[in-house]
Amino acid sequence: MTAASMPTMSDFWARVQATNPFTVNRVSALAHDLVDVDAIHLKASERLVALATEACAERRGLGVVLWGEAGIGKSHVLARLARWASIDRHACLVSVHNLQANPDNLPRALLHCILSVLTRGRTEGFAETYLFRLVNSALRTALGDPDGAYSWKQVERAYQELVDRLCDTRAGQAAIVDRAVYDVLFRFYYAARQARDSGLDEHPARSAVRWLAGDYLDAGDARLLGLTPGQEAVALADNQQIKQVLVALTQLAQCRGQPFVLCFDQVDNLDTEQAAALSRFLEALLDSSPNLLVVTAGVQATLLSWRQVKVIQDSAWDRLTQFEIALQRISPAQGADLILARQRQFLEAYRELDEVQVRLRQDAFFPLGSRWCEQFLRDKIELRPRDVFSAAREAWYRLRDSSRVSTTSDGEPSEVLSVVPLTPAEQLNAVDEHVAQRLSESRSHLVTDPLRLPGSAEHMIGLIKALLQQCQQLNLANWQVEIPLARGKNRPHYDLMVRPRSDVEAESLHVGLAFLSTGSAMATTTRLRGMLQDRNIPEHVWIITEERSPLALGNKGEEYLAKLSRNRKCEFRVIELPFAAYADLDSLQAVVLQARAGDLELPAVGGKPLALSEREVMESFARQSRYQSAAILRDLLALQRVKASRVPAQG
Amino acid sequence: MPARRVIADELDERLLQILAAHRLSNTTRPLTVRRLGELAGAPASLLGKALNKAAFRARGLVVRQKDPEAPVGLQADSEDLAKSPAVLEYLLQTCRTASTQAFSVSQLKAKATSKFQKQLQAAIQLQIERNELPASVGWIMIARSKKLFLIADMRMGGAATRPTSHEPLGRETTPAPDRALSFDEAFAAMDRQSGGHNFVSLAELRRAFPVTREVFDAKLREVRTSGRYSLSAAEGRHGLRAEEQEAGIMEEGTLLLYLSRRDP
């Protein structure tokens, strides 16, 4: 390092002022750059790795529950598992966040999420995806000598023989092996490979991914994949077929010698109906999958109470919690290690500075200082990692504040100031600031990694429903939100109905929302035709799509859309959500769910951490007009205001 | 005594401040009158007087008069109080006897202070309609009337056992041992009884290891300090009973309620 680029102590203190190494006190992404103290929760981490290895080696489906209180390190342990999975490709791991779909649609939303991760959300260049590598591994296994030269016919024959062997592996196995799924996987591989090697069109691969993810296909696309189209668009029929796709993926991972790991963090923030549906589906999946580890993580008290009141049926419970791993509080000495680890990372850039080295020799906890550390840890019997980070973060802020009061020539603070309790008004401001910070973090994670936010209609329906209900709970709106029942085998015309509450006068909101996040023009046409034929068409019909999957329209669809636009009985809109707006909506719900899971704590307000409730978060949103400025909600709330203004005043 | 009067004069305002702070600190479970008094450092005799003062009655709300176990809150929060699982559980506990353990909403509301009854009735009815009753409470139709009961009072057939984390007050479930159980034995017994998840509520453990609170807490500190056991917070979305709130240990602003053995 040259003298010119060498940082100085002034730079060091300036960085102390500008940043805080303890700001992040929770793992909200399966980060690969974790600041880690390996000894903390080491056994839990090792056990998870051992179980994943066992699932693959023994060709079994295993369920493990990772539980403990909020802030104890569950997400951190899962992040470690993800890091292990990615190093040397130990495992195929998919982490599922914030499932929002309605209970009936949860399996499809889950499948969509998994396929999205395995293909990195790509719409081209599929040969670079993990899904491609999975099929490739199966083919190598099928061929025996993968280095030989084979015609596509030979490759396909070997693959079919492999599928035959999979059917023969266990008695009754044929029932859970769906050849159509394997055929589509092969066609996906073929198309992706041809596109890579010969520059051919990847459309069949794209269609295969959509079908495997549970989306609808038009007849022509279905034929490309060897599927038999009927009158309607083609899709995986039911949860059984969805399960069969997942079983096939675990089989392919087996050929690759990798366990397939599904991680569900913060399951305790699901609604009870969602938890019930998810547990039933995962139980069936575990029973059928030969190479699967399902990790569910959550607060132990909530999960046990769900079992007690049968939200999770006994058989599903036994399957999902076949193994229990509990995380417990850490010792004060481990707390000190955490502080050192975070500071060590912060100091990395200044390690060469003589003065830093001297100060570290004098006080290992520089710059926070041993005195603060000893004072904080004194008399503590055990504590949560989050408590350590929260306290250290506040101490760091005080260190910065004190430097504004009194500093040396280098900008070094003279002493750490003491805590000043907040007034109620300041406390509300602190809540708003903290909620805003969490929203910003959540949004930033989604923007950085859009795969975390599935573009599936199922997710959008659940998300918008939850947010509309929050507006109702806060009396921002007088509506009630319903999910219309399916008409026989057909989907209802609308996914959500916003109606006036029964106790509200007639001049009120009546909106049908349809979420059309499909690439199938045929499926879109069917929905639009249904709306046109609806004798009780709502006053407002809004079709909502997301920018990553805009409305797919054929000739008929265009025609129906035009007719709907001209329909005088209703106001018709097509809303294409920009990803940023969708991320904003999802972040609102994500922060509410963090509060529900007890995972949203305002650090050291008046000296004590303050856990924020769902209600407080929602009230903060309302104070900050976040509902009123969010896409869709903004329009619905405005619409209701217009309606309400038309109601004549009583008396 | 002048000094005593000064304390009493200030006490009603102090109680209201504590209730406001409790609300701000987001403890969804309301305080009991007894706990409120403890937090204010008020003797029972002064507490009763302070609760009856006009200033307190204008802003405070005691769910049932003259009961130290009654939940208490601010009138401004009466809506939340009416919806609170703790209040419903308290009313059921108050109504229940050895021979009658299911009650209509009207019977339950009758136990509450009159100015709170209407709001309470509406809140419970709504919870029933929306299927939002707390997990600890169920209802059954008897003679065309919906009767609510504590899940813990339910008896199940076969090998099933009733839930153990919610024992009605005043009843012992652990058979009296021939000799006093050690702390470890009491923990093991309670752990077995609650499913073997290494997660025992202090409320149950205090019953199974019946010593004074001071002795119990000292023992608890000892087994934690020696690294044999670990406490965790009273979290979860199912709410807390008054007994659990009382049984927990307050540490750094967090109520610790569940005890687990540490791995050797």
Interface residues (C-beta under 8 A of the other chain):
Chain A: K43 G68 E69 A70 I72 D268 V299 Q300 A301 T302 L304 S305 R307 Q308 V309 E324 A326 Q328 R329 S331 I381 E382 L383 D387 P424 Q427 R596 G598 G607 K608 P609 L610 A611 L612 S613 E616
Chain B: A20 L24 S25 N26 T28 A135 I151 P163 S165 G195 H197 N198 F199 R221 R224 T225 G227 S230 L231 S232 A233 A234 E235 G236 R237 H238 E252 G253 T254 Y258 S260 R262 D263
